[in-house]
Amino acid sequence: MRLASLFAALALGLAACGPSQETTTPTAQQPVEIPEIYKARTDRGPDGEPIPIAAVRAAYLNDRNTRQLVSYNGTEAPGTIVVDPYARVLYHVQPGGQAMRYGVAVGRAGLTFEGRATIARKAAWPSWRPTDNMLRTEPQLYGQFAGGLPGGMQNPLGSRALYLYQGSVDTYYRIHGTLDPSSIGKATSAGCIRMFNQDVIDLFEQIPTGTEVIVRSQAESVAMEGPMQETPEGYVVPAAAVQPTADPAATAQVASAPMQTAMVASAPVEPAVPTGFTDPYAAMTAVPAATSVQPSLVSDPFATDAGFVSPVESAVPSR
């Protein structure tokens, strides 16, 4: 009898010390749902061939990068495109005080043009080749592309390109897709304005040639968006949304100062280009992170006496 009582006590003691059924059951990880608009799709290439476009990883889809309809307090007419290279967003103005907002990546060329232009040309899966000046100054970098690159996922302009002109003059300013979706929202591009391939396709299908584009200056950006601050990950967010520091004076300085648009070379989470392809623009982020980029001071190694020449967007279509 006493032996039976001892076994019962041991059993109760083990049950009390052991974890409950609730704590031993592992919590199932819920898969991150990618919005339908950013899922993988197949597009038609320049010769009618199918081109697969990979889904955008959920890690790249923060609130400011994700395409969404937002309230818009600008005065531009519906149909206008407004590019803010300092807040790193692009607006397609809609009726009723709204706009479709897209996240963009900004390169050095994206900070050298401001004002008004018109989309004079649109290209799906645009081809590309370096300019003669690029081949002459950096043959070791661009020589491999002297014959041009056909449109496709190996092309630095991505799925679509919009070419901005002022009258008959090419501004060398482009809005285009990307080889590197991890760059969107950052200042890591050597080109002008990059978008997710899914987003630039959406914009491309909605706008005709002749669409007016307004590119904001830094002062206009601060007036419309407020001061922006760059996060350690390389994105920008409204300065007011950043946690205040312990020093009130430092907080006031951040809120009043214009955004530091730093060209930060962040390591992409996934390969920036398909395996076996060399991205000719990977080394073009030469501005130190601590330097405030002023458009008038931005220089380019391929610039000529004729003016600024972007290493990407001034490239001549090969067809």
C-alpha positions in Angstrom: 0.0 0.0 0.0 2.8 2.3 1.0 4.7 1.4 -2.3 1.6 2.3 -4.4 1.4 5.6 -2.6 5.0 6.3 -3.4 4.6 5.6 -7.1 1.5 7.9 -7.2 3.4 10.7 -5.6 6.3 10.3 -8.0 3.9 10.4 -11.0 2.3 13.6 -9.7 5.7 15.2 -9.1 6.9 14.4 -12.6 3.6 15.8 -14.0 4.1 19.0 -12.0 7.7 19.6 -13.1 7.1 18.7 -16.8 5.9 21.3 -19.3 2.2 21.5 -20.0 0.8 20.3 -23.3 0.2 24.0 -24.2 3.8 25.0 -23.9 5.3 22.0 -25.7 3.2 22.5 -28.8 5.3 24.5 -31.2 3.7 27.7 -32.6 3.2 27.4 -36.3 5.0 30.1 -38.3 2.5 31.9 -40.5 3.8 32.4 -44.0 4.2 36.0 -44.9 1.6 36.9 -47.5 2.9 38.8 -50.5 0.3 41.1 -52.0 -1.2 39.9 -55.2 0.2 42.9 -57.2 3.8 41.8 -56.2 3.5 38.1 -56.9 5.4 36.4 -59.6 4.1 36.8 -63.1 5.0 36.1 -66.7 5.3 39.0 -69.1 5.8 39.2 -72.9 9.3 40.1 -74.0 10.3 42.3 -76.9 10.1 39.5 -79.4 6.9 38.0 -77.9 8.8 35.5 -75.8 7.7 34.8 -72.2 9.8 36.5 -69.5 9.2 35.4 -65.9 9.2 38.2 -63.3 10.0 36.9 -59.8 7.8 37.9 -56.8 9.0 40.8 -54.7 10.1 39.5 -51.4 8.0 40.6 -48.4 11.1 42.0 -46.8 11.3 44.7 -49.4 7.7 45.7 -49.1 7.6 48.3 -46.2 4.8 50.8 -46.0 6.6 53.5 -48.1 7.7 51.0 -50.8 4.3 49.3 -51.3 2.1 50.7 -54.1 -1.0 52.3 -52.4 -3.6 54.9 -53.0 -3.0 57.8 -50.6 -4.4 61.3 -49.9 -2.6 63.9 -52.0 -2.4 67.6 -51.2 -0.6 68.8 -54.2 -2.1 71.1 -56.9 -1.1 69.0 -59.9 -3.8 67.9 -62.3 -4.9 64.3 -62.4 -2.7 62.2 -64.6 0.4 64.1 -63.7 3.4 62.1 -62.4 5.3 63.7 -59.5 8.7 62.4 -58.6 10.2 63.1 -55.2 13.8 61.8 -55.3 14.4 63.0 -51.7 11.4 61.3 -50.1 12.0 58.4 -52.6 8.4 58.2 -53.8 6.6 58.7 -57.1 3.0 59.9 -57.3 0.5 59.3 -60.1 -2.0 62.0 -59.3 -5.7 60.8 -59.3 -9.0 62.7 -59.1 -10.5 63.6 -55.8 -7.3 64.6 -53.9 -5.7 61.2 -54.2 -2.6 59.7 -55.8 -1.2 56.3 -56.4 2.1 56.3 -54.5 5.1 54.0 -55.5 8.4 53.5 -53.8 11.5 54.3 -55.9 15.2 53.9 -55.7 17.3 57.0 -56.4 20.7 57.3 -58.1 23.0 60.2 -58.6 21.4 61.0 -61.9 18.1 61.2 -60.0 19.4 64.2 -58.1 20.6 66.2 -61.0 17.3 67.1 -62.7 14.3 69.0 -61.3 11.4 70.8 -62.8 9.0 69.8 -65.6 9.3 67.4 -68.4 7.2 65.2 -70.7 7.3 61.5 -71.3 8.1 61.5 -75.0 8.9 57.8 -75.3 7.9 54.5 -73.6 9.6 51.2 -74.1 8.7 47.7 -72.9 11.7 45.6 -72.1 14.0 48.3 -73.5 17.3 47.3 -75.0 20.4 49.2 -73.9 24.0 49.8 -74.9 26.7 52.1 -73.4 27.4 55.5 -74.9 30.6 56.0 -76.9 31.8 58.2 -74.0 31.3 55.4 -71.5 33.1 52.9 -73.7 36.0 55.3 -74.2 36.4 56.2 -70.5 35.7 52.8 -68.9 36.4 50.2 -71.5 37.2 47.5 -68.9 33.8 48.0 -67.4 31.6 48.7 -70.4 33.4 46.9 -73.2 31.5 43.7 -72.5 28.3 45.5 -73.4 29.6 47.3 -76.5 27.2 45.3 -78.7 24.2 46.2 -76.6 22.0 44.2 -74.3 18.6 43.1 -75.5 15.5 43.7 -73.4 15.1 41.1 -70.6 15.8 40.4 -67.0 19.5 40.8 -67.6 19.0 44.4 -68.7 19.6 47.3 -66.2 16.5 49.1 -67.3 14.3 46.3 -66.3 10.8 45.6 -67.6 9.8 49.2 -68.7 11.4 52.6 -69.3 9.9 56.0 -69.5 12.0 58.6 -71.3 11.7 62.3 -70.2 12.1 65.2 -72.6 11.8 68.9 -72.5 10.4 69.7 -76.0 12.7 67.8 -78.4 15.6 67.7 -75.9 16.3 64.5 -74.0 16.8 65.3 -70.3 18.7 61.9 -69.9 16.2 61.3 -67.0 14.5 58.0 -66.9 12.0 56.1 -64.8 12.5 52.4 -65.2 12.5 48.9 -63.8 15.3 47.2 -61.9 17.5 44.2 -61.7 17.7 44.6 -57.9 14.4 44.8 -56.1 16.3 45.1 -52.8 17.3 48.6 -53.8 13.9 50.1 -53.9 13.5 52.8 -51.3 17.2 53.4 -51.1 19.9 55.5 -52.7 22.0 52.7 -54.1 21.2 53.0 -57.8 23.7 54.6 -60.2 20.8 55.5 -62.5 17.8 57.8 -62.2 14.5 56.5 -60.8 14.1 52.7 -60.4 10.8 51.0 -59.5 9.8 47.4 -58.8 9.2 45.8 -62.2 5.6 45.1 -61.2 5.1 48.8 -60.3 6.7 50.2 -63.5 4.5 47.9 -65.6 1.4 49.2 -63.7 2.4 52.8 -64.3 3.5 52.2 -67.9 0.0 50.8 -68.7 -1.8 53.7 -67.2 0.0 56.7 -68.8 0.2 57.8 -72.4 3.1 59.5 -74.1 2.8 63.3 -73.5 2.2 62.8 -69.8 3.7 65.7 -67.7 6.2 64.8 -65.1 7.3 67.1 -62.3 10.5 66.3 -60.4 10.6 68.1 -57.0 13.6 70.0 -55.8 14.8 69.4 -52.2 13.1 72.5 -51.0 9.8 71.4 -52.6 10.2 67.9 -51.1 10.6 69.3 -47.6 7.6 71.6 -48.0 5.4 68.8 -49.2 6.7 65.8 -47.4 8.4 67.3 -44.3 11.9 66.6 -43.3 13.0 63.0 -44.0 15.6 60.9 -42.1 17.5 57.9 -43.4 17.3 54.7 -41.4 20.2 52.4 -40.7 18.8 50.0 -43.4 19.0 52.8 -46.0 15.3 53.7 -46.3 13.9 57.2 -45.6 11.1 57.9 -43.2 9.5 61.2 -41.9 11.7 62.6 -39.3 8.7 63.1 -37.0 8.2 59.3 -37.0 11.7 58.6 -35.7 12.0 57.9 -31.9 13.2 61.0 -30.1 16.7 61.0 -28.8 17.7 61.7 -25.2 19.0 65.1 -26.2 16.1 67.5 -27.0 18.5 69.8 -28.9 19.5 66.9 -31.2 15.9 66.1 -31.8 15.1 69.7 -32.8 18.1 69.8 -35.1 17.0 66.6 -36.9 13.4 68.0 -37.3 14.6 71.3 -38.8 17.4 70.1 -41.0 16.8 69.0 -44.6 17.2 65.3 -45.4 20.7 64.0 -45.8 20.4 62.1 -49.1 23.2 59.7 -48.7 24.3 57.3 -51.4 24.7 54.2 -49.1 26.0 51.0 -50.6 23.7 48.6 -48.7 24.4 44.9 -49.2 21.4 43.4 -51.0 19.6 40.5 -49.4 19.4 38.7 -52.6 21.8 38.8 -55.6 21.3 42.1 -57.5 21.7 40.5 -60.9 21.2 37.0 -62.3 24.0 34.5 -61.8 26.7 34.8 -64.4 25.9 38.5 -65.3 28.0 41.4 -64.2 26.1 44.5 -63.1 28.1 47.4 -64.6 26.6 49.8 -62.0 27.4 47.9 -58.8 30.4 50.1 -58.1 28.8 53.4 -58.8 27.8 54.4 -55.3 30.8 56.5 -54.5 29.4 59.3 -52.3 30.3 58.8 -48.6 27.3 58.1 -46.3 28.1 61.1 -44.1 28.0 63.6 -47.0 24.8 65.6 -47.8 24.3 65.3 -51.5 23.5 68.7 -53.1 22.3 68.4 -56.7 24.5 71.2 -57.9 27.6 69.5 -56.5 27.0 66.0 -57.8 29.5 65.0 -60.5 29.8 62.0 -62.7 33.0 60.3 -64.0 31.5 60.2 -67.5 30.4 63.8 -67.6 31.6 65.8 -70.7 31.8 69.5 -71.5 28.3 69.1 -73.0 26.8 68.5 -69.5 25.9 65.6 -67.3 25.9 62.1 -68.8 24.4 59.4 -66.6 26.1 56.1 -66.8 22.8 54.3 -67.2 20.0 56.5 -68.4 21.9 58.4 -71.1 22.6 55.0 -72.7 21.6 54.7 -76.3 18.9 52.1 -77.1 20.5 49.4 -79.3 17.3 49.1 -81.4 
